[in-house]
Amino acid sequence: MDIFGLQYSIWEARRQAELENTNTAASFQKLLSEPKRYYGSIESSMALITYLERFFEINTALFTKLHDFDKQYQLPNLDKFALLIKDIFSDLADAIENRRQPQPLPPLGRTLDNIHINLEQLVERNIPTHNSVLDYAFVSMLLDRTVNQVAVIHSKIGATDSN
């Protein structure tokens, strides 16, 4: 895929995610127009929608920044990290649909630690400019925030299910 095709794919995925977030918020607003006896407490749902929107924003920034990096500076374990996150969200969706507790959160920290080590090595070996070092520090921070948001969403769904 050429650079323009990839940029279009990124734009299209972002647009689709924004549309899904908007649809979720609209459905929630519609729910709020119903009598309270039909939906009960809304605090957990409101918090979850907010957490999911933050997760989307963090990962949009992360993906955009990673896309800017040279192909020679790829990060080993990033694909494994992304698959772990995908599996977590698949399980969370299934847990919500089937009204069950989600599986325990897998150890994202180990994979993240390996990515951080690779980021540090890239900075030490290959990146001579101050801006590049800042870019990698920004990526590192976004990865940490991704893990934090996943943990918050996971615990919120687990707590909601147990109520």
N, C-alpha and C positions, 0 to 999 in steps of 0.2 A: 504494500500500500504506500503511495507517495505521501508527502507531507501534507498536501491539501486534503487528501482523502482522510488522513488521520485527524487533522484539525476538524474536518466536518463530522467525523465520528465522535470526537470529544464534544463538540458543540451539540450534536444530536442527543448524546447520552445525558448531557447536562440539562438540555431542554426537557427531555423526558422525565428526569428526576424532579425538576422544578414543577412540571405538570402534576406528577404524582403527589408531591407535597401540597400543592394547591388543592387538588382533589380531596386529599385527606382533611385538610383544614375546612374545606367547604362541607364535607360530610359531617364533620364534627359540629360545625355551626348549625347545620340542619337538625342534628340530634338535639342541640340545645333548645331548639324551638318546640320540641315535644314536651309534654308534661313530665315533670321530674320522676314520677313513678315508673316511667319507661326506661330510664337510664341510670338512676341512682347517682352515686358520687362521680364527679367529673374531674377531680383534681389529678388523679393518676393519668387519665387520658390526656389532659392538657399538658402535663409534664412530659409524657412520652412524645407527644407531637413536637414539643420544643426541643427535646433531646435529639430526635430524628432530624429536625431541621439543622441543628448545630452540626451533627455528624455529616450531613450533606455539604454544608459550607466548608468544613474542615477538609473533607476529602476532595471537593472541587479545587480548593487551593493547592492541596497536595498533588493531585494529578496534573494540574496545570504546571506546577513547578517541576515535577519530575519529567514532564514532556519536554521542557526546555533544555534538559541536560543532554550532553553529548552521548551518543551511543556507547562510546568507550568507557563511560562512567556508570555503567549499569550496576545496580545494587543486588548482589546475591541475596537470596532469601526473601526478596520483596514479593515475588510471585507466591511463595509459600504463605507469607503473611496475609496477602490479599485473599487467598483461598480459605485460610482460617477464619477471616472476618466473614466471608461469604457463607461458610458453613454455620457460623454462629447465628447469622441473621436468618438463614433457612430454618435452623432449629427453633429460633424465637418465633418465627411466623407459624411454624407447626404447633408450637406450644400454645400460642394464642388461639389458633383454630380449634385445637383439640382440648382446650382448657386443662392443660397439664403444666407441671413445672418444667422449665427449660433444663437441658442437660447442664452439668457444671461447666463453668467457663474454662476453656482450655488454657494452658499456660502461654499466653501471647508474649509474655515478658522474655522468654528465651529467644524466640524468633526476633523480637524487637532488639534485644541485646546484640544479636549477631548483625543486624542491619546497622546499628549504631557503631559497632566495631568496624564494619566495612566503610561507613561514612568517614570515620576518623582516619582510616588508612588512605582513603581517597584524598582527603585534605592534606595529609602528610606527604603523599607521593606525587599527586598529579595536579594539584590546584594551586597555582602560585598567586592568584589575585585575591584581594580583600573581598570583593563582591562575590566571588565564587565560594569563599569560606562562609560568608553570610548566608548565601543560598543554601548551602548544606546544613548550616545551623537551623535555618528556617524549616527545612525538610525534617530534620531531627525533631524539632518541636512539634510539627504537625503530626508526625507518627506517634509521638507520646500522647498528644491530644486525642488521636484516633482511638488508641487503646483505652484511654480514660472514658471517652464517650461510649464505647462498646460496653465497658464494665458497668457504667451507670445505667444504660438501657437494659442490659441483661438483669441487673439487680432490680430495676423498677418493674420489669415484666414478671420476674420471679415473685416479687412482693405482691404485685397486683393479683397474680394468680392464686396466691395463698389466702387472699381475703375473701 
